[in-house]
Amino acid sequence: MTCFTCIEFYGTKSIGSGLKGCNTFLTGSTNLKKSAVSDHELSKAHIDATANTAAKCSDSAAIASSQAGKAMLSLHLSERQRLMHLFRNAHAVGKKGRPITDYTWLCNVTEANGVDLG
């Protein structure tokens, strides 16, 4: 018996050292007792996997129904790509702690590389 939610969440990830050997529902449990299933359901690993799966499902629906999500969906592909490059440049300037004047320089470099920023 395996847990689909845990397999989907922990499939390529490694389980934390505190949980190693505790989640037999990843490899397949031969224990068919009701207590084994309820213990797994209450385990930290399963709760984390369930919370992550629920967050992924609700995020896409919430984004699509929000005003910002609707606005992004209505933009044309070229406008979306232009905004993507502008936000990427702004993120790079902020992430590296550079002065705001570097943003203009970075946009000029991006345009020199053949990207139309408008």
C-alpha positions as CSV (number, residue, x, y, z in Angstrom):
1,M,0.0,0.0,0.0
2,T,1.4,3.4,-1.0
3,C,0.3,7.0,-0.5
4,F,-0.1,8.8,-3.8
5,T,0.1,12.3,-2.2
6,C,3.4,11.5,-0.5
7,I,4.9,9.8,-3.6
8,E,3.9,12.8,-5.7
9,F,5.5,15.3,-3.3
10,Y,8.6,13.3,-2.2
11,G,9.1,11.5,-5.5
12,T,12.4,13.2,-6.4
13,K,13.1,14.9,-3.1
14,S,14.9,13.4,-0.1
15,I,13.0,13.2,3.2
16,G,14.5,15.1,6.1
17,S,16.8,13.2,8.3
18,G,14.2,13.2,11.1
19,L,11.7,11.3,8.8
20,K,14.0,8.7,7.3
21,G,12.4,5.2,7.7
22,C,9.2,6.7,9.0
23,N,7.3,6.9,5.8
24,T,6.9,3.4,4.5
25,F,4.0,4.5,2.4
26,L,6.5,5.8,-0.2
27,T,8.1,2.4,-0.9
28,G,5.0,0.4,-0.1
29,S,3.7,-0.8,3.2
30,T,2.7,-4.3,3.9
31,N,1.0,-3.4,7.2
32,L,-2.7,-3.3,6.4
33,K,-3.8,-2.3,9.9
34,K,-6.1,0.7,10.2
35,S,-3.8,2.2,12.8
36,A,-0.9,2.2,10.3
37,V,-3.0,4.2,7.9
38,S,-4.2,6.7,10.5
39,D,-0.6,7.0,11.9
40,H,0.6,7.9,8.4
41,E,-2.2,10.3,7.9
42,L,-1.2,12.2,11.1
43,S,2.6,12.1,10.3
44,K,4.4,15.3,9.7
45,A,5.6,14.1,6.2
46,H,2.0,13.4,5.0
47,I,0.7,16.7,6.5
48,D,3.4,18.6,4.7
49,A,2.8,16.8,1.4
50,T,-1.0,17.4,1.7
51,A,-0.5,21.1,2.5
52,N,1.8,21.5,-0.5
53,T,-0.6,19.8,-2.9
54,A,-3.5,21.8,-1.7
55,A,-1.5,25.1,-2.1
56,K,-0.6,24.2,-5.6
57,C,-4.2,23.5,-6.6
58,S,-5.6,26.7,-5.0
59,D,-2.8,28.9,-6.3
60,S,-3.6,28.5,-10.0
61,A,-7.4,29.0,-9.5
62,A,-6.8,32.0,-7.2
63,I,-4.4,33.6,-9.7
64,A,-6.8,33.1,-12.7
65,S,-9.7,34.6,-10.8
66,S,-7.9,37.6,-9.4
67,Q,-7.8,41.0,-11.1
68,A,-4.1,40.8,-11.7
69,G,-4.4,37.3,-13.2
70,K,-7.2,38.4,-15.5
71,A,-5.1,41.4,-16.6
72,M,-2.1,39.1,-17.4
73,L,-4.2,36.7,-19.3
74,S,-5.6,39.6,-21.5
75,L,-2.1,40.8,-22.4
76,H,-0.7,39.8,-25.8
77,L,2.3,37.6,-25.9
78,S,4.7,40.4,-27.0
79,E,3.5,42.6,-24.1
80,R,3.9,39.8,-21.6
81,Q,7.5,39.1,-22.8
82,R,8.3,42.8,-22.6
83,L,7.0,42.9,-19.0
84,M,8.8,39.7,-18.2
85,H,12.2,41.2,-19.2
86,L,11.5,44.5,-17.4
87,F,10.5,42.7,-14.2
88,R,13.5,40.4,-14.5
89,N,15.8,43.4,-14.8
90,A,14.2,45.0,-11.8
91,H,14.5,41.8,-9.8
92,A,18.2,41.5,-10.7
93,V,18.9,45.1,-9.6
94,G,17.1,44.5,-6.3
95,K,18.6,41.1,-5.7
96,K,22.2,42.3,-6.2
97,G,21.6,45.5,-4.1
98,R,22.6,47.7,-7.0
99,P,21.5,51.4,-7.3
100,I,18.3,52.1,-9.3
101,T,20.4,53.8,-11.9
102,D,21.7,50.4,-12.9
103,Y,18.2,49.5,-14.0
104,T,18.3,51.9,-16.9
105,W,21.8,50.6,-17.9
106,L,20.5,47.0,-17.6
107,C,17.5,47.8,-19.8
108,N,19.9,49.3,-22.4
109,V,22.0,46.2,-22.3
110,T,18.9,44.0,-22.8
111,E,17.8,46.1,-25.8
112,A,21.4,45.8,-27.2
113,N,21.0,42.0,-27.0
114,G,18.0,42.2,-29.4
115,V,15.1,42.2,-27.0
116,D,12.5,44.9,-27.7
117,L,11.5,46.6,-24.4
118,G,9.4,49.3,-26.0
